[in-house]
Amino acid sequence: MKIIHTGDVHLGSSMLALPTEKAKIRRVEIADTFRKLTVYAKESGVDAVLIAGDLFDGEKVSRAVVDETLATIRAAAPVRFFCVFGNHDGKTELGELPENLLLFPNTGRQTTYVLPERVTLTGIDGDALGGMDYQALQLPEDHYNIFVTHGEIANHTRRDQDVVCLPLLQNKNVDYLALGHIHVPTTGVERLDSRGKYRYCGCLEGRGFDECGVRGFFLLEIENGRLKDEKFLSLAKRTVQEVRVDISSCHTYFELESAALSAARSAGEENIIKLVLCGTYQENLRKDLSVLKTRLSDHAFFVKIEDCSKLRIDYEACKNDVSERGEFIREVKRYAMDESLREEILEVGLKALAGEEIDL
Ligand SMILES: [Mn+2]
């Protein structure tokens, strides 16, 4: 049987990292990627889709988003969706559930479903983890036992909501701990104990600039109580990418723009790009970041520019410079201060002396 492990979809997310119109488009794209997952599940004969929490982004999610999602799930029958709640689902009122959407009753205890092919599926909502009775967990040795929840792995035994106490889950015949909460998919193998492993599925689409890289879901194939195959698949429309551009060798704005443009192109023009300018730049280089952002915006879905480049000052050459500029540089160099503060003072001061606009 085939099982999908997904979660952290964050439907209805406000996408604050993007301007209003682009945020709206991304909200639709994320819903569409979830819909594509359900279509993929149905067409590929997937038996169960595990949603490891945060299907929705919070209590403010509109009724329309909830209804649309439930309709998407209903349309994917006979695929069954097993959904635990995460810390962002809030108290989303789902209303009448589709028959193929199964939740885990929030009684403070885990619930186990027995699936075909000797598979068991146990789950508990993230906020119930604080009171979970780990001792009561008993899973058959000759089954493939999946445990799904929403929380962060901890190597201690202090129970709390959204905390999975790894030591308490060990030697309980768990084969696959399907987690949500951390938005980066686990690519390597993280051992739960000598038998099982744990894994975060990550989100389906990157949203903020802290969610760079490929996003997707895991597909497991289990045959008669044994894992036969597993893979990571992506249906994401876009990725969030961070690209660094060293501007040390740029002499003009246009050289800078061309370096930035080729970096943006290498990241894929359909993507969301955080462009980080780095290196050291010569004093009279016009950086003009707002112009750069506008001109790059045709080459990516959205570009955010972060300037980490530092002004390059040749103190030796300034030694005998009798101008105001030389005097200013020598003065700033004379005082003991944090280097980053010195760089900032020099940058602003030199711009002021050159009669340029200062952006404080
Ligand atoms: Mn989340």
Residues whose N, C-alpha, C, O or C-beta is under 5 A from the ligand:
A	BS01	MN	D8 D54 H181
